[in-house]
Amino acid sequence: MRKYLVSILFLLLISTCSISQVGKVIVKKADNGFKLEVNGKGFFICGMNWDYYPIGTNYKYSLWKQPAKTIKEALDYEMPLLKKMGVNALRQYTGIPPVWITYIYEKYGIYTVLNHAFGRYGLTVNGKWEANTDYLNPLVKDVLLKELNELTLKYKNTPGLLMYLLGNENNYGLFWQGAETENIPIKDRKSTVTAISLYKIFNEVTISMKSIDNNVPIAICNGDLMFLDIIAKECNDVDIMGVNIYRGLSFGDAFDKIKIAYNKPVMFTEFGADAFNDITKKEDPNAQANCLVQNWKEIYSNAAGGGKAENCIGGFTFQFSDGWWKSGLDLNLDKHDSSASWSNGGYEFDFRKGINNMNEEWFGICAKGTTNKNGVYKLYPRAAYYALKKLHKVNARTILKNYAQVQSDHN
C-alpha cells in the first residue's frame, strides 16, 4: 500500500509543479519558408520515434501501465541518451499519461508529438471491434470525432506537448488490412472514393480539435506522397503534413512536390534504414548510419532560410531501439528475427530484385539488451547514434540562426 501511495504522491507533485509552464506552439510562414515557433522562439524538430517494449513483449505491452518506479527508471535511463544526441522531440502514440509528457519535458527538455492512429489498426463502432476501418461509414467519423475531442480535452494545456499527430500512413491501410509491414498490393488498389472520405474526416476532426485547443498545431501522418492531390484539396485546416517516407539515401523530389501541391510545412514523421544487411546476413550499422546522415542533411537543407524548398520543419528518425516483435507480431518474441518482410530498391546496399531486404526488427539506432528485475532494459548505441549526435549538434544551431533572419508575414 505504501508503494502505491508514494507513486500517487510523485505524480501529483509533477502535476502541481507544471501548471504555469504551458506554452504556445505555432507555424509561421514567411517569404523564405515555414518555421515552427514555441513560445515565440524558433524550434526545429530533431526528433525520434520512441517506444518502450522489453524483449519478449509486443504491442500489447504498455510502459504506462507499469508501476511509477519502473516508468521513472526507464525514462531516466533513456531520456539522457536522447538528450545527449540532440533529440528535442519524441513521436509517441496515445496512451502516455499527460503527467509523463510533462516529466520528460521538464526534466530533459524534450517535447512530445502525441499520435492518435485514427483507426489505422481498427476501431470500435457501435460497441463492436472492426479490424479494418471503413472511412465511408458515417459512424466512423462520429467515433473519431468523439475520441479526438476527448483526447484534446485530456491533453490540453499539458506542458511539453508540441502538437497532435493524426494517423499513421492510413492511406496504405486502404490497400491491405494487415498490421505487419509488407509490400503494398498496388494492383489491388481500390477506388479513391474511400481516400477522399478519409482526408475529409482528417480535416473535420482537425477543425473540431482546434475549437478545443488552439495552443498547438495539428498534423496528419501520410504514407509517402500518395493522394497528395486529395490532401491538398480536402485538408485545408491541417497545419502540417507529416510523411512516413522510406526511399533510401535521398527523399528525392518530396520537398518540392509538397511545396507545389500543398502549401503547408512538411515534417518527416518516419524515415530511416535497418541495421541488417540481407545479402551478407549480418548486422550492418555503418550502412544504416550513412543512410540516416544523408536523410538528415536533406532535411536540414530544406528548412526555412536554407535556400532550397524551405518548407521542412524537421523530422523523426525511425527508431530509437529495435522492435523484436515486429516480424510476426505475436511470434518468436524472444528472437531477434532477421527475416525481411518487404522490399525497397532505394536501399541499394542490400537490394536484389524480387527479394525482400527490409528487416523490421532492426531499425533501432540502438540495439536492445536484456531486462532487469524492474522491467527496464539497457541499450547499446549503434554507429547511427553517434553520427546523428554530431550532425544535430552542428546543424540545429545553424537552422536556428537562419530562423532568426526569417521575417514572418503571417501565422
C-alpha beads as a LAMMPS data file, in Angstrom:
LAMMPS data file: protein, C-alpha beads

411 atoms
410 bonds

1 atom types
1 bond types

-500.0 500.0 xlo xhi
-500.0 500.0 ylo yhi
-500.0 500.0 zlo zhi

Masses

1 110.0

Atoms # bond

1 1 1 0.000 0.000 0.000
2 1 1 2.855 2.378 0.864
3 1 1 4.417 1.818 -2.583
4 1 1 1.216 2.929 -4.345
5 1 1 0.844 5.988 -2.110
6 1 1 4.385 7.052 -2.953
7 1 1 3.642 6.653 -6.664
8 1 1 0.481 8.752 -6.413
9 1 1 2.249 11.488 -4.457
10 1 1 5.064 11.503 -7.029
11 1 1 2.624 12.010 -9.912
12 1 1 0.698 14.705 -8.051
13 1 1 3.958 16.554 -7.379
14 1 1 4.815 16.623 -11.084
15 1 1 1.329 17.838 -11.963
16 1 1 1.336 20.577 -9.337
17 1 1 4.731 21.926 -10.398
18 1 1 3.701 22.189 -14.048
19 1 1 0.605 24.368 -14.011
20 1 1 2.329 27.611 -15.012
21 1 1 4.533 26.195 -17.781
22 1 1 2.030 25.709 -20.622
23 1 1 3.325 27.125 -23.915
24 1 1 2.102 28.234 -27.327
25 1 1 3.269 26.441 -30.465
26 1 1 2.563 27.963 -33.872
27 1 1 3.502 27.528 -37.519
28 1 1 4.779 30.696 -39.170
29 1 1 5.103 31.375 -42.856
30 1 1 7.499 33.897 -44.364
31 1 1 8.762 34.756 -47.824
32 1 1 11.638 32.351 -47.325
33 1 1 9.897 29.420 -45.724
34 1 1 7.939 27.832 -42.907
35 1 1 9.128 27.582 -39.346
36 1 1 7.819 26.333 -36.037
37 1 1 7.825 28.618 -33.016
38 1 1 7.492 27.613 -29.374
39 1 1 6.716 30.495 -27.033
40 1 1 7.938 32.956 -29.652
41 1 1 11.249 31.185 -30.326
42 1 1 12.231 29.217 -33.406
43 1 1 12.110 25.437 -32.945
44 1 1 13.455 22.909 -35.453
45 1 1 12.426 19.318 -34.786
46 1 1 15.353 16.944 -34.259
47 1 1 13.003 14.115 -33.412
48 1 1 12.907 10.422 -32.682
49 1 1 10.245 7.741 -32.942
50 1 1 10.290 6.389 -29.418
51 1 1 8.535 3.493 -27.733
52 1 1 9.256 1.013 -24.983
53 1 1 8.990 -2.752 -25.488
54 1 1 11.181 -5.118 -23.447
55 1 1 12.378 -8.242 -25.230
56 1 1 9.644 -10.883 -25.032
57 1 1 6.799 -8.335 -25.232
58 1 1 4.900 -6.853 -28.160
59 1 1 2.324 -4.172 -28.985
60 1 1 0.126 -5.423 -26.117
61 1 1 2.666 -4.206 -23.563
62 1 1 2.401 -0.683 -22.148
63 1 1 5.115 1.016 -20.127
64 1 1 2.464 3.392 -18.782
65 1 1 0.635 0.562 -17.022
66 1 1 3.730 -0.355 -15.024
67 1 1 4.493 0.998 -11.504
68 1 1 5.635 4.627 -11.394
69 1 1 9.043 3.446 -10.171
70 1 1 9.544 1.357 -13.330
71 1 1 8.385 4.159 -15.622
72 1 1 10.710 6.648 -13.971
73 1 1 13.677 4.267 -14.108
74 1 1 13.074 3.616 -17.817
75 1 1 12.736 7.314 -18.652
76 1 1 15.707 8.330 -16.524
77 1 1 17.839 5.826 -18.430
78 1 1 16.713 6.573 -21.991
79 1 1 15.970 10.301 -21.964
80 1 1 19.571 11.341 -21.133
81 1 1 20.763 9.271 -24.114
82 1 1 18.277 11.084 -26.349
83 1 1 19.126 14.494 -24.945
84 1 1 22.879 13.939 -25.408
85 1 1 22.254 13.065 -29.026
86 1 1 20.415 16.342 -29.615
87 1 1 16.869 14.991 -29.772
88 1 1 14.322 17.628 -28.750
89 1 1 11.034 15.879 -29.593
90 1 1 9.577 12.381 -29.448
91 1 1 6.820 10.933 -31.553
92 1 1 4.700 8.845 -29.192
93 1 1 1.347 7.144 -29.591
94 1 1 -1.609 7.836 -27.336
95 1 1 -1.524 6.021 -24.028
96 1 1 1.147 8.075 -22.313
97 1 1 -0.473 9.984 -19.415
98 1 1 -0.084 13.793 -19.573
99 1 1 1.971 13.751 -16.376
100 1 1 4.763 11.768 -18.069
101 1 1 4.789 14.075 -21.106
102 1 1 5.434 16.868 -18.635
103 1 1 8.050 14.869 -16.739
104 1 1 10.035 14.216 -19.942
105 1 1 9.815 17.873 -20.891
106 1 1 10.577 19.460 -17.541
107 1 1 13.462 17.164 -16.613
108 1 1 15.033 16.672 -20.042
109 1 1 13.691 19.489 -22.235
110 1 1 12.215 17.016 -24.730
111 1 1 8.777 17.636 -26.225
112 1 1 6.178 15.053 -27.271
113 1 1 4.204 14.829 -30.503
114 1 1 1.114 12.866 -29.483
115 1 1 -0.011 10.450 -32.186
116 1 1 -3.556 9.045 -32.486
117 1 1 -3.707 6.189 -35.019
118 1 1 -7.068 7.411 -36.382
119 1 1 -8.416 3.923 -36.885
120 1 1 -5.354 2.675 -38.759
121 1 1 -5.333 -0.615 -36.855
122 1 1 -9.060 -0.935 -36.242
123 1 1 -11.854 0.864 -34.427
124 1 1 -14.768 0.093 -32.133
125 1 1 -18.003 1.061 -33.887
126 1 1 -21.400 0.545 -32.223
127 1 1 -19.707 -1.465 -29.497
128 1 1 -18.134 -3.872 -31.986
129 1 1 -14.448 -4.035 -32.846
130 1 1 -13.779 -3.676 -36.582
131 1 1 -10.259 -4.664 -37.568
132 1 1 -10.442 -2.758 -40.850
133 1 1 -11.794 0.770 -40.547
134 1 1 -14.293 1.759 -43.217
135 1 1 -13.934 5.514 -43.651
136 1 1 -17.049 5.575 -45.849
137 1 1 -19.165 4.604 -42.841
138 1 1 -20.672 7.794 -41.289
139 1 1 -20.445 6.178 -37.854
140 1 1 -16.652 6.021 -38.167
141 1 1 -16.468 9.799 -38.431
142 1 1 -18.635 10.121 -35.316
143 1 1 -16.399 7.739 -33.363
144 1 1 -13.213 9.539 -34.412
145 1 1 -14.672 12.956 -33.614
146 1 1 -15.655 11.749 -30.157
147 1 1 -12.299 10.076 -29.456
148 1 1 -10.212 13.029 -30.633
149 1 1 -12.335 15.625 -28.850
150 1 1 -11.941 13.667 -25.623
151 1 1 -8.229 13.298 -26.213
152 1 1 -7.851 17.038 -26.834
153 1 1 -9.698 17.878 -23.640
154 1 1 -7.467 15.466 -21.724
155 1 1 -4.147 16.768 -23.066
156 1 1 -4.990 20.448 -23.482
157 1 1 -2.519 22.680 -21.634
158 1 1 -0.092 19.820 -20.993
159 1 1 3.432 21.262 -20.611
160 1 1 5.713 19.516 -23.097
161 1 1 3.030 18.796 -25.722
162 1 1 4.367 20.017 -29.082
163 1 1 1.497 19.026 -31.369
164 1 1 -1.165 16.437 -32.162
165 1 1 -0.500 13.958 -34.976
166 1 1 -3.375 12.137 -36.662
167 1 1 -2.963 8.719 -38.244
168 1 1 -0.089 6.551 -39.348
169 1 1 0.038 6.068 -43.115
170 1 1 -3.693 5.307 -43.127
171 1 1 -3.635 5.583 -46.920
172 1 1 -1.641 2.339 -47.059
173 1 1 -4.312 0.725 -44.890
174 1 1 -6.795 1.249 -47.714
175 1 1 -4.898 -1.369 -49.756
176 1 1 -4.150 -4.070 -47.251
177 1 1 -5.705 -4.973 -43.936
178 1 1 -2.755 -6.381 -42.005
179 1 1 -0.815 -4.576 -39.279
180 1 1 2.550 -6.110 -40.165
181 1 1 4.609 -4.134 -42.681
182 1 1 4.735 -5.681 -46.133
183 1 1 4.795 -4.724 -49.798
184 1 1 1.788 -2.618 -50.825
185 1 1 -0.529 -4.551 -53.184
186 1 1 -0.948 -1.677 -55.649
187 1 1 -2.506 -3.998 -58.253
188 1 1 -5.413 -4.481 -55.860
189 1 1 -5.801 -0.725 -55.418
190 1 1 -9.313 0.426 -54.530
191 1 1 -11.181 3.488 -55.720
192 1 1 -10.052 6.868 -54.437
193 1 1 -13.554 7.390 -53.016
194 1 1 -12.507 5.920 -49.673
195 1 1 -9.366 8.057 -49.650
196 1 1 -11.406 11.209 -50.221
197 1 1 -13.608 10.301 -47.280
198 1 1 -10.539 9.600 -45.096
199 1 1 -8.981 13.005 -45.740
200 1 1 -12.284 14.817 -45.324
201 1 1 -12.576 13.245 -41.877
202 1 1 -8.993 14.271 -41.073
203 1 1 -9.951 17.859 -41.782
204 1 1 -13.267 17.799 -39.913
205 1 1 -11.614 16.319 -36.841
206 1 1 -8.856 18.942 -37.061
207 1 1 -11.422 21.757 -37.044
208 1 1 -13.170 20.232 -34.038
209 1 1 -9.907 19.756 -32.100
210 1 1 -8.859 23.346 -32.762
211 1 1 -12.122 24.581 -31.283
212 1 1 -10.988 22.940 -28.027
213 1 1 -7.248 23.611 -28.100
214 1 1 -5.600 26.187 -30.343
215 1 1 -2.300 26.272 -28.455
216 1 1 -0.580 23.586 -30.540
217 1 1 -0.648 22.645 -34.247
218 1 1 -2.282 19.572 -35.754
219 1 1 -0.543 17.371 -38.321
220 1 1 -1.523 14.303 -40.319
221 1 1 0.741 11.322 -40.994
222 1 1 0.661 10.080 -44.582
223 1 1 2.434 7.189 -46.261
224 1 1 4.840 8.943 -48.659
225 1 1 3.066 11.338 -51.080
226 1 1 0.225 9.064 -52.112
227 1 1 -3.030 11.033 -52.567
228 1 1 -1.194 14.363 -52.265
229 1 1 -3.693 15.919 -54.671
230 1 1 -6.606 14.839 -52.466
231 1 1 -4.820 16.049 -49.325
232 1 1 -4.286 19.467 -50.909
233 1 1 -7.978 19.702 -51.720
234 1 1 -9.513 18.256 -48.552
235 1 1 -7.103 19.127 -45.696
236 1 1 -7.028 22.921 -45.736
237 1 1 -7.296 23.228 -41.951
238 1 1 -4.463 20.818 -41.150
239 1 1 -1.345 22.748 -40.094
240 1 1 1.450 20.356 -41.039
241 1 1 1.881 17.497 -43.482
242 1 1 3.654 14.589 -41.837
243 1 1 5.030 11.837 -44.065
244 1 1 6.459 8.394 -43.427
245 1 1 8.951 8.088 -46.235
246 1 1 11.453 5.315 -46.967
247 1 1 13.356 5.999 -50.172
248 1 1 16.885 5.091 -49.184
249 1 1 19.662 7.692 -49.276
250 1 1 17.512 10.517 -50.659
251 1 1 13.946 11.803 -50.343
252 1 1 14.153 12.856 -53.974
253 1 1 11.545 15.380 -55.057
254 1 1 9.359 15.087 -51.934
255 1 1 10.069 18.602 -50.632
256 1 1 9.350 20.293 -53.950
257 1 1 6.240 18.267 -54.716
258 1 1 4.680 19.126 -51.360
259 1 1 5.628 22.783 -51.791
260 1 1 3.963 22.977 -55.186
261 1 1 0.839 20.928 -54.436
262 1 1 0.162 21.691 -50.776
263 1 1 1.405 24.951 -49.351
264 1 1 1.988 23.618 -45.844
265 1 1 5.156 22.785 -43.911
266 1 1 6.384 19.211 -44.135
267 1 1 7.555 17.099 -41.203
268 1 1 9.133 13.692 -41.769
269 1 1 7.315 11.526 -39.240
270 1 1 9.261 8.382 -40.138
271 1 1 12.344 7.603 -42.193
272 1 1 15.452 5.550 -41.763
273 1 1 17.214 2.296 -42.508
274 1 1 17.512 -1.047 -40.808
275 1 1 20.869 -2.151 -39.439
276 1 1 20.835 -5.617 -41.000
277 1 1 22.260 -6.497 -44.412
278 1 1 20.054 -9.065 -46.111
279 1 1 22.814 -10.093 -48.527
280 1 1 25.574 -10.754 -46.011
281 1 1 23.049 -11.806 -43.355
282 1 1 24.972 -9.738 -40.817
283 1 1 24.439 -6.561 -38.845
284 1 1 25.492 -3.527 -40.887
285 1 1 25.441 -0.434 -38.635
286 1 1 27.611 1.673 -40.953
287 1 1 25.184 1.391 -43.862
288 1 1 22.353 2.414 -41.535
289 1 1 24.326 5.391 -40.241
290 1 1 25.241 6.583 -43.735
291 1 1 21.623 6.473 -44.874
292 1 1 20.363 8.424 -41.866
293 1 1 23.086 11.068 -42.190
294 1 1 22.177 11.633 -45.848
295 1 1 18.481 11.841 -44.947
296 1 1 19.081 14.384 -42.210
297 1 1 21.320 16.518 -44.430
298 1 1 18.403 16.870 -46.860
299 1 1 16.001 17.698 -44.032
300 1 1 18.293 20.456 -42.761
301 1 1 18.983 21.890 -46.214
302 1 1 15.249 22.242 -46.918
303 1 1 14.496 24.223 -43.758
304 1 1 13.494 27.891 -43.794
305 1 1 16.419 30.090 -44.776
306 1 1 18.300 27.132 -46.247
307 1 1 17.815 28.149 -49.878
308 1 1 16.071 25.022 -51.164
309 1 1 12.373 24.176 -50.732
310 1 1 12.399 25.878 -47.304
311 1 1 9.257 24.056 -46.191
312 1 1 10.680 21.461 -43.794
313 1 1 10.300 21.940 -40.027
314 1 1 12.185 18.769 -39.058
315 1 1 11.773 15.052 -38.709
316 1 1 11.681 11.941 -36.529
317 1 1 14.248 9.215 -37.077
318 1 1 12.764 5.734 -37.074
319 1 1 13.543 4.489 -34.477
320 1 1 15.388 4.600 -31.146
321 1 1 15.592 0.884 -30.313
322 1 1 14.976 -2.393 -32.109
323 1 1 11.479 -3.868 -32.092
324 1 1 11.907 -7.590 -31.520
325 1 1 8.166 -8.189 -32.048
326 1 1 7.759 -6.505 -35.444
327 1 1 8.152 -9.673 -37.512
328 1 1 5.242 -11.977 -36.770
329 1 1 3.753 -9.600 -34.157
330 1 1 2.868 -12.426 -31.738
331 1 1 5.529 -14.995 -32.655
332 1 1 9.126 -15.555 -31.510
333 1 1 9.120 -12.530 -29.237
334 1 1 12.409 -13.602 -27.634
335 1 1 14.143 -13.937 -31.010
336 1 1 15.759 -11.112 -32.962
337 1 1 14.288 -12.122 -36.299
338 1 1 16.425 -11.344 -39.338
339 1 1 13.869 -12.274 -41.992
340 1 1 12.973 -9.377 -44.330
341 1 1 9.254 -8.681 -44.833
342 1 1 9.250 -6.179 -47.714
343 1 1 11.483 -4.891 -50.488
344 1 1 12.786 -1.434 -51.302
345 1 1 15.164 -0.622 -54.139
346 1 1 16.182 2.653 -52.535
347 1 1 18.411 0.723 -50.122
348 1 1 20.920 -0.360 -52.733
349 1 1 23.445 -1.767 -50.275
350 1 1 21.392 -4.954 -49.818
351 1 1 18.738 -4.829 -52.551
352 1 1 18.238 -7.658 -55.020
353 1 1 15.316 -7.598 -57.426
354 1 1 12.480 -9.861 -56.354
355 1 1 13.890 -10.457 -52.857
356 1 1 12.803 -8.706 -49.664
357 1 1 15.516 -6.643 -47.992
358 1 1 13.809 -4.595 -45.249
359 1 1 14.245 -6.042 -41.766
360 1 1 11.586 -4.587 -39.475
361 1 1 13.171 -5.790 -36.232
362 1 1 16.470 -3.963 -36.896
363 1 1 15.532 -0.303 -37.355
364 1 1 16.821 0.797 -33.958
365 1 1 19.772 3.156 -33.795
366 1 1 20.291 1.344 -30.504
367 1 1 20.408 -2.412 -30.015
368 1 1 18.267 -3.718 -27.173
369 1 1 19.595 -5.653 -24.189
370 1 1 18.080 -7.881 -21.552
371 1 1 15.594 -6.669 -18.955
372 1 1 16.366 -6.281 -15.246
373 1 1 14.096 -7.272 -12.376
374 1 1 12.249 -3.944 -12.592
375 1 1 11.375 -4.448 -16.265
376 1 1 13.973 -1.969 -17.551
377 1 1 16.467 -2.853 -20.285
378 1 1 19.828 -1.490 -21.418
379 1 1 20.545 -0.012 -24.841
380 1 1 23.688 -0.301 -26.949
381 1 1 24.029 2.656 -29.367
382 1 1 24.984 1.838 -32.943
383 1 1 27.082 3.975 -35.300
384 1 1 23.966 5.955 -36.315
385 1 1 23.542 7.243 -32.767
386 1 1 26.973 8.854 -32.724
387 1 1 26.718 10.121 -36.315
388 1 1 23.398 11.845 -35.639
389 1 1 24.632 13.214 -32.334
390 1 1 27.373 15.059 -34.207
391 1 1 25.070 16.126 -37.043
392 1 1 22.310 17.505 -34.815
393 1 1 24.749 19.495 -32.710
394 1 1 26.116 21.402 -35.699
395 1 1 23.102 21.753 -37.966
396 1 1 20.362 22.544 -35.447
397 1 1 22.337 25.588 -34.301
398 1 1 22.691 26.781 -37.908
399 1 1 18.962 26.361 -38.576
400 1 1 18.011 28.456 -35.563
401 1 1 20.390 31.205 -36.700
402 1 1 18.633 31.186 -40.057
403 1 1 15.280 31.273 -38.279
404 1 1 16.274 34.495 -36.553
405 1 1 16.584 36.086 -40.003
406 1 1 13.281 34.694 -41.283
407 1 1 10.736 37.517 -41.010
408 1 1 7.217 36.131 -40.759
409 1 1 4.473 37.742 -42.780
410 1 1 1.549 35.885 -41.214
411 1 1 0.680 32.999 -38.928

Bonds

1 1 1 2
2 1 2 3
3 1 3 4
4 1 4 5
5 1 5 6
6 1 6 7
7 1 7 8
8 1 8 9
9 1 9 10
10 1 10 11
11 1 11 12
12 1 12 13
13 1 13 14
14 1 14 15
15 1 15 16
16 1 16 17
17 1 17 18
18 1 18 19
19 1 19 20
20 1 20 21
21 1 21 22
22 1 22 23
23 1 23 24
24 1 24 25
25 1 25 26
26 1 26 27
27 1 27 28
28 1 28 29
29 1 29 30
30 1 30 31
31 1 31 32
32 1 32 33
33 1 33 34
34 1 34 35
35 1 35 36
36 1 36 37
37 1 37 38
38 1 38 39
39 1 39 40
40 1 40 41
41 1 41 42
42 1 42 43
43 1 43 44
44 1 44 45
45 1 45 46
46 1 46 47
47 1 47 48
48 1 48 49
49 1 49 50
50 1 50 51
51 1 51 52
52 1 52 53
53 1 53 54
54 1 54 55
55 1 55 56
56 1 56 57
57 1 57 58
58 1 58 59
59 1 59 60
60 1 60 61
61 1 61 62
62 1 62 63
63 1 63 64
64 1 64 65
65 1 65 66
66 1 66 67
67 1 67 68
68 1 68 69
69 1 69 70
70 1 70 71
71 1 71 72
72 1 72 73
73 1 73 74
74 1 74 75
75 1 75 76
76 1 76 77
77 1 77 78
78 1 78 79
79 1 79 80
80 1 80 81
81 1 81 82
82 1 82 83
83 1 83 84
84 1 84 85
85 1 85 86
86 1 86 87
87 1 87 88
88 1 88 89
89 1 89 90
90 1 90 91
91 1 91 92
92 1 92 93
93 1 93 94
94 1 94 95
95 1 95 96
96 1 96 97
97 1 97 98
98 1 98 99
99 1 99 100
100 1 100 101
101 1 101 102
102 1 102 103
103 1 103 104
104 1 104 105
105 1 105 106
106 1 106 107
107 1 107 108
108 1 108 109
109 1 109 110
110 1 110 111
111 1 111 112
112 1 112 113
113 1 113 114
114 1 114 115
115 1 115 116
116 1 116 117
117 1 117 118
118 1 118 119
119 1 119 120
120 1 120 121
121 1 121 122
122 1 122 123
123 1 123 124
124 1 124 125
125 1 125 126
126 1 126 127
127 1 127 128
128 1 128 129
129 1 129 130
130 1 130 131
131 1 131 132
132 1 132 133
133 1 133 134
134 1 134 135
135 1 135 136
136 1 136 137
137 1 137 138
138 1 138 139
139 1 139 140
140 1 140 141
141 1 141 142
142 1 142 143
143 1 143 144
144 1 144 145
145 1 145 146
146 1 146 147
147 1 147 148
148 1 148 149
149 1 149 150
150 1 150 151
151 1 151 152
152 1 152 153
153 1 153 154
154 1 154 155
155 1 155 156
156 1 156 157
157 1 157 158
158 1 158 159
159 1 159 160
160 1 160 161
161 1 161 162
162 1 162 163
163 1 163 164
164 1 164 165
165 1 165 166
166 1 166 167
167 1 167 168
168 1 168 169
169 1 169 170
170 1 170 171
171 1 171 172
172 1 172 173
173 1 173 174
174 1 174 175
175 1 175 176
176 1 176 177
177 1 177 178
178 1 178 179
179 1 179 180
180 1 180 181
181 1 181 182
182 1 182 183
183 1 183 184
184 1 184 185
185 1 185 186
186 1 186 187
187 1 187 188
188 1 188 189
189 1 189 190
190 1 190 191
191 1 191 192
192 1 192 193
193 1 193 194
194 1 194 195
195 1 195 196
196 1 196 197
197 1 197 198
198 1 198 199
199 1 199 200
200 1 200 201
201 1 201 202
202 1 202 203
203 1 203 204
204 1 204 205
205 1 205 206
206 1 206 207
207 1 207 208
208 1 208 209
209 1 209 210
210 1 210 211
211 1 211 212
212 1 212 213
213 1 213 214
214 1 214 215
215 1 215 216
216 1 216 217
217 1 217 218
218 1 218 219
219 1 219 220
220 1 220 221
221 1 221 222
222 1 222 223
223 1 223 224
224 1 224 225
225 1 225 226
226 1 226 227
227 1 227 228
228 1 228 229
229 1 229 230
230 1 230 231
231 1 231 232
232 1 232 233
233 1 233 234
234 1 234 235
235 1 235 236
236 1 236 237
237 1 237 238
238 1 238 239
239 1 239 240
240 1 240 241
241 1 241 242
242 1 242 243
243 1 243 244
244 1 244 245
245 1 245 246
246 1 246 247
247 1 247 248
248 1 248 249
249 1 249 250
250 1 250 251
251 1 251 252
252 1 252 253
253 1 253 254
254 1 254 255
255 1 255 256
256 1 256 257
257 1 257 258
258 1 258 259
259 1 259 260
260 1 260 261
261 1 261 262
262 1 262 263
263 1 263 264
264 1 264 265
265 1 265 266
266 1 266 267
267 1 267 268
268 1 268 269
269 1 269 270
270 1 270 271
271 1 271 272
272 1 272 273
273 1 273 274
274 1 274 275
275 1 275 276
276 1 276 277
277 1 277 278
278 1 278 279
279 1 279 280
280 1 280 281
281 1 281 282
282 1 282 283
283 1 283 284
284 1 284 285
285 1 285 286
286 1 286 287
287 1 287 288
288 1 288 289
289 1 289 290
290 1 290 291
291 1 291 292
292 1 292 293
293 1 293 294
294 1 294 295
295 1 295 296
296 1 296 297
297 1 297 298
298 1 298 299
299 1 299 300
300 1 300 301
301 1 301 302
302 1 302 303
303 1 303 304
304 1 304 305
305 1 305 306
306 1 306 307
307 1 307 308
308 1 308 309
309 1 309 310
310 1 310 311
311 1 311 312
312 1 312 313
313 1 313 314
314 1 314 315
315 1 315 316
316 1 316 317
317 1 317 318
318 1 318 319
319 1 319 320
320 1 320 321
321 1 321 322
322 1 322 323
323 1 323 324
324 1 324 325
325 1 325 326
326 1 326 327
327 1 327 328
328 1 328 329
329 1 329 330
330 1 330 331
331 1 331 332
332 1 332 333
333 1 333 334
334 1 334 335
335 1 335 336
336 1 336 337
337 1 337 338
338 1 338 339
339 1 339 340
340 1 340 341
341 1 341 342
342 1 342 343
343 1 343 344
344 1 344 345
345 1 345 346
346 1 346 347
347 1 347 348
348 1 348 349
349 1 349 350
350 1 350 351
351 1 351 352
352 1 352 353
353 1 353 354
354 1 354 355
355 1 355 356
356 1 356 357
357 1 357 358
358 1 358 359
359 1 359 360
360 1 360 361
361 1 361 362
362 1 362 363
363 1 363 364
364 1 364 365
365 1 365 366
366 1 366 367
367 1 367 368
368 1 368 369
369 1 369 370
370 1 370 371
371 1 371 372
372 1 372 373
373 1 373 374
374 1 374 375
375 1 375 376
376 1 376 377
377 1 377 378
378 1 378 379
379 1 379 380
380 1 380 381
381 1 381 382
382 1 382 383
383 1 383 384
384 1 384 385
385 1 385 386
386 1 386 387
387 1 387 388
388 1 388 389
389 1 389 390
390 1 390 391
391 1 391 392
392 1 392 393
393 1 393 394
394 1 394 395
395 1 395 396
396 1 396 397
397 1 397 398
398 1 398 399
399 1 399 400
400 1 400 401
401 1 401 402
402 1 402 403
403 1 403 404
404 1 404 405
405 1 405 406
406 1 406 407
407 1 407 408
408 1 408 409
409 1 409 410
410 1 410 411
